[in-house]
Amino acid sequence: MAISRARTEQVLEKLGFGQPPALTEHGLTQLYQAWCRTVPFDNLLRRIQVAKGAHAELPGFIPDHFFASWLRYGTGGTCWAGHGALYALLNALGFSVQFGLTTMRSPRPVSADSPGHGTLFVRLGETMFIVDATMLHDQPLPLQAWYSPHPVWGTRVHRDEGVWCVNWKPLGRSRVDCQLLEMDAAGYEYPKRHEQSRGNSRFDGAMLIRLAGRESITGIVKGEKVVRDVAGKEIFTSLTHRQQQALLIERFGIAEEIVVQLPMDEREK
């Protein structure tokens, strides 16, 4: 999971960097915040592929392809794609980054063959930090008892039954614990689990996107525009398919040539 120097420079430029960030906590924070505010967590390319019934590799399977699509179309990806790409970028910049395997605790039963959830760990000196391309929690989280009272992020790192967890709030949903299972997973786990998610993902039935701002998070969840404002209040607005398409272009900067290919949500058919 590597990207070239030329690709790294292209990505840094779009993220707003004139030079690579320092290999320090401050540099990692700058990079992660730029990612949260510029690279969306979305299933757009995946929705298009699933609707077409294509059996090619899943979108973002290769980090260079993820970044090529982001640079050209503004698209991001789901869990395994986003973390594979962010790993490749961090590694290219010289950060000590490790693949992590986790699971999202949910009131709903989790299938035995679920691929779970990926995350990343970055070691800086004696401290390990969590950076997650799905949660978009605005700043690296130290792997220690920690809490942010910020009304938008409100993330908490804690131990439960001897296992580290990250408590966070997905946009438009109830708070959930992300249970950290493995902090130095083999690189082959990501493409394997990415492929395992084919036909086994809750992201396949409806358009989903979220992107962090400096003091808010905005997204489309189950046919609704959802905004979590500076006070932590979530505002819901129902959208038609055409309204979703317009919002993708106007708010998220997704290329029209991608947007027009998106199928209607399954509930709308």
C-alpha positions as CSV (number, residue, x, y, z in Angstrom):
1,M,0.0,0.0,0.0
2,A,2.4,2.7,-1.3
3,I,2.0,5.8,-3.3
4,S,4.7,7.6,-5.3
5,R,6.4,10.8,-4.4
6,A,4.6,12.7,-7.2
7,R,1.2,11.4,-5.9
8,T,2.1,12.4,-2.4
9,E,2.9,15.9,-3.5
10,Q,-0.4,16.2,-5.4
11,V,-2.3,15.0,-2.3
12,L,-0.5,17.4,0.0
13,E,-1.2,20.3,-2.3
14,K,-4.9,19.6,-2.4
15,L,-4.9,19.2,1.4
16,G,-3.4,22.7,1.6
17,F,0.2,22.0,2.4
18,G,3.1,23.9,0.8
19,Q,5.5,21.4,2.4
20,P,5.2,18.1,4.2
21,P,4.0,18.4,7.9
22,A,6.5,17.9,10.6
23,L,6.8,14.4,12.1
24,T,5.4,15.6,15.4
25,E,2.1,15.6,17.2
26,H,1.4,19.1,15.8
27,G,2.2,18.0,12.3
28,L,0.0,14.9,12.6
29,T,-2.8,17.1,13.9
30,Q,-2.5,19.5,11.0
31,L,-2.5,16.6,8.5
32,Y,-5.4,14.8,10.1
33,Q,-7.6,17.9,10.4
34,A,-6.9,18.7,6.7
35,W,-8.0,15.1,5.9
36,C,-11.2,15.4,8.0
37,R,-12.1,18.7,6.3
38,T,-11.2,17.8,2.7
39,V,-11.6,14.0,2.2
40,P,-15.2,12.9,2.7
41,F,-16.2,9.6,4.1
42,D,-18.6,8.4,1.5
43,N,-19.9,5.4,-0.5
44,L,-20.5,7.2,-3.8
45,L,-18.3,5.2,-6.1
46,R,-19.3,2.0,-4.3
47,R,-23.0,2.8,-4.8
48,I,-22.4,3.2,-8.6
49,Q,-20.5,-0.1,-8.8
50,V,-23.0,-2.0,-6.8
51,A,-25.9,-0.7,-8.8
52,K,-24.2,-1.7,-12.1
53,G,-23.6,-5.2,-10.7
54,A,-19.9,-4.9,-11.6
55,H,-17.5,-7.5,-10.2
56,A,-14.3,-5.5,-10.5
57,E,-12.2,-4.6,-7.5
58,L,-14.1,-2.4,-5.1
59,P,-13.5,1.4,-5.4
60,G,-10.5,2.6,-3.5
61,F,-9.1,-0.9,-3.2
62,I,-5.7,0.5,-4.2
63,P,-4.6,3.7,-2.5
64,D,-3.3,5.3,-5.7
65,H,-6.7,4.8,-7.3
66,F,-8.4,6.2,-4.2
67,F,-6.3,9.4,-4.5
68,A,-6.7,9.6,-8.3
69,S,-10.5,9.6,-7.9
70,W,-10.4,12.1,-5.0
71,L,-8.1,14.5,-7.0
72,R,-10.3,14.3,-10.1
73,Y,-13.8,13.8,-8.7
74,G,-13.7,14.9,-5.0
75,T,-14.8,11.4,-3.9
76,G,-13.6,9.6,-0.8
77,G,-14.5,6.1,0.3
78,T,-15.7,3.8,3.0
79,C,-13.8,2.3,5.9
80,W,-11.2,0.0,4.3
81,A,-10.6,2.3,1.3
82,G,-10.2,5.4,3.3
83,H,-7.8,3.9,5.9
84,G,-5.7,2.2,3.2
85,A,-5.2,5.5,1.5
86,L,-4.5,7.4,4.7
87,Y,-2.0,4.8,5.7
88,A,-0.2,5.1,2.4
89,L,0.0,8.9,2.8
90,L,1.2,8.8,6.4
91,N,3.8,6.1,5.5
92,A,5.0,8.1,2.5
93,L,5.5,11.2,4.8
94,G,7.6,9.2,7.3
95,F,5.1,8.7,10.1
96,S,5.3,5.4,12.1
97,V,1.8,4.2,11.2
98,Q,0.2,0.8,11.9
99,F,-3.0,-0.8,10.7
100,G,-5.7,-1.4,13.4
101,L,-8.7,-3.8,13.5
102,T,-11.8,-2.8,15.4
103,T,-15.5,-3.4,15.7
104,M,-18.4,-1.0,16.2
105,R,-20.5,-2.2,19.1
106,S,-24.1,-2.0,18.0
107,P,-27.5,-3.0,19.5
108,R,-28.0,-4.9,16.3
109,P,-26.5,-8.4,16.0
110,V,-23.2,-8.4,14.1
111,S,-22.8,-11.0,11.4
112,A,-20.1,-13.6,12.1
113,D,-18.6,-12.9,8.7
114,S,-18.6,-9.1,9.1
115,P,-15.3,-7.6,8.1
116,G,-15.4,-5.2,11.1
117,H,-13.8,-1.8,11.0
118,G,-10.3,-0.6,10.3
119,T,-8.5,2.3,11.9
120,L,-4.9,3.5,12.1
121,F,-2.4,4.0,14.9
122,V,0.5,6.5,14.7
123,R,3.4,6.2,17.2
124,L,5.1,9.4,18.2
125,G,7.8,8.8,20.8
126,E,6.2,6.9,23.7
127,T,2.6,7.8,22.7
128,M,0.3,6.0,20.3
129,F,-2.4,8.1,18.6
130,I,-5.5,6.9,16.8
131,V,-6.4,8.6,13.5
132,D,-9.7,7.4,11.9
133,A,-10.8,8.2,8.4
134,T,-14.4,7.2,9.2
135,M,-15.0,8.9,12.6
136,L,-13.4,12.2,11.4
137,H,-12.9,13.1,15.1
138,D,-10.9,16.3,14.2
139,Q,-7.7,15.5,16.2
140,P,-5.5,12.5,16.8
141,L,-6.7,10.6,19.9
142,P,-4.0,9.5,22.4
143,L,-4.4,5.8,23.4
144,Q,-5.0,6.6,27.0
145,A,-8.0,7.7,29.2
146,W,-9.0,10.8,27.4
147,Y,-12.1,13.0,26.7
148,S,-12.9,15.9,24.5
149,P,-15.9,18.0,25.8
150,H,-16.2,19.7,22.4
151,P,-20.0,19.7,21.5
152,V,-19.3,18.7,17.9
153,W,-16.8,15.9,18.5
154,G,-17.2,14.9,22.1
155,T,-14.9,11.9,21.6
156,R,-13.8,9.7,24.6
157,V,-11.1,7.1,24.8
158,H,-11.7,4.6,27.6
159,R,-11.3,1.0,28.7
160,D,-14.2,-1.4,29.0
161,E,-13.7,-4.9,30.3
162,G,-10.0,-4.5,29.7
163,V,-10.3,-3.4,26.1
164,W,-9.7,0.1,24.7
165,C,-12.7,1.8,23.1
166,V,-13.4,5.0,21.3
167,N,-16.8,6.4,22.1
168,W,-18.1,8.7,19.3
169,K,-21.3,9.9,17.7
170,P,-21.9,9.0,14.0
171,L,-23.8,11.8,12.2
172,G,-27.5,11.3,12.6
173,R,-27.1,8.3,14.8
174,S,-26.7,7.4,18.5
175,R,-23.3,7.3,20.2
176,V,-21.4,4.0,19.8
177,D,-18.2,2.4,21.1
178,C,-15.5,1.5,18.6
179,Q,-13.7,-1.4,20.3
180,L,-10.0,-1.7,19.5
181,L,-9.1,-5.3,18.8
182,E,-5.6,-5.3,17.2
183,M,-3.2,-2.4,16.9
184,D,-0.6,-3.8,14.6
185,A,-2.4,-5.8,11.9
186,A,-0.8,-7.2,8.9
187,G,-1.1,-5.2,5.7
188,Y,-2.9,-7.9,3.8
189,E,-5.9,-7.7,6.3
190,Y,-7.2,-4.5,4.7
191,P,-7.6,-5.6,1.1
192,K,-8.9,-9.0,2.4
193,R,-11.5,-7.3,4.6
194,H,-12.3,-4.8,1.9
195,E,-13.2,-7.6,-0.5
196,Q,-15.1,-9.4,2.3
197,S,-17.4,-6.3,2.6
198,R,-18.7,-7.0,-0.9
199,G,-22.4,-7.7,-0.6
200,N,-22.0,-7.5,3.2
201,S,-22.1,-3.8,3.9
202,R,-24.7,-1.5,5.3
203,F,-23.4,1.2,3.0
204,D,-24.7,-0.4,-0.2
205,G,-28.4,0.5,-0.1
206,A,-28.4,4.3,0.2
207,M,-26.2,7.3,-0.5
208,L,-23.9,8.3,2.4
209,I,-21.4,11.1,2.8
210,R,-20.0,13.2,5.7
211,L,-17.3,15.8,5.9
212,A,-16.1,17.8,8.9
213,G,-15.8,21.5,9.0
214,R,-13.9,23.6,11.5
215,E,-16.9,23.7,13.9
216,S,-19.5,21.4,12.4
217,I,-20.1,18.1,10.5
218,T,-22.3,18.0,7.4
219,G,-23.6,14.9,5.6
220,I,-26.3,13.0,3.8
221,V,-27.7,10.1,5.8
222,K,-30.6,7.9,4.7
223,G,-32.0,10.6,2.4
224,E,-31.6,13.5,4.8
225,K,-29.1,16.3,5.0
226,V,-27.8,16.3,8.5
227,V,-25.8,19.1,10.1
228,R,-24.3,18.9,13.5
229,D,-23.7,22.6,14.4
230,V,-21.3,24.3,16.8
231,A,-23.5,23.6,19.7
232,G,-23.7,19.9,19.0
233,K,-27.3,20.1,17.8
234,E,-28.2,18.0,14.7
235,I,-30.5,19.5,12.1
236,F,-32.3,17.1,9.7
237,T,-33.7,18.1,6.3
238,S,-35.4,15.5,4.0
239,L,-34.0,15.5,0.5
240,T,-35.3,14.1,-2.8
241,H,-32.8,12.3,-5.0
242,R,-32.3,15.4,-7.1
243,Q,-31.7,17.5,-4.0
244,Q,-29.1,15.1,-2.8
245,Q,-27.4,15.3,-6.2
246,A,-27.3,19.1,-6.1
247,L,-26.0,19.1,-2.5
248,L,-23.1,16.7,-3.5
249,I,-22.0,19.2,-6.2
250,E,-22.6,22.4,-4.3
251,R,-21.6,21.5,-0.8
252,F,-19.2,18.6,-1.1
253,G,-17.6,19.4,-4.4
254,I,-18.3,16.1,-6.1
255,A,-17.9,16.1,-9.8
256,E,-21.2,16.2,-11.8
257,E,-20.0,13.3,-14.0
258,I,-20.0,11.1,-10.8
259,V,-23.2,12.5,-9.3
260,V,-25.4,11.8,-12.4
261,Q,-24.4,8.1,-12.2
262,L,-25.7,7.7,-8.6
263,P,-28.7,5.4,-8.3
264,M,-31.7,6.3,-6.2
265,D,-31.7,5.0,-2.6
266,E,-33.3,1.6,-2.3
267,R,-36.2,3.0,-0.2
268,E,-37.1,5.5,-2.9
269,K,-37.5,2.9,-5.7
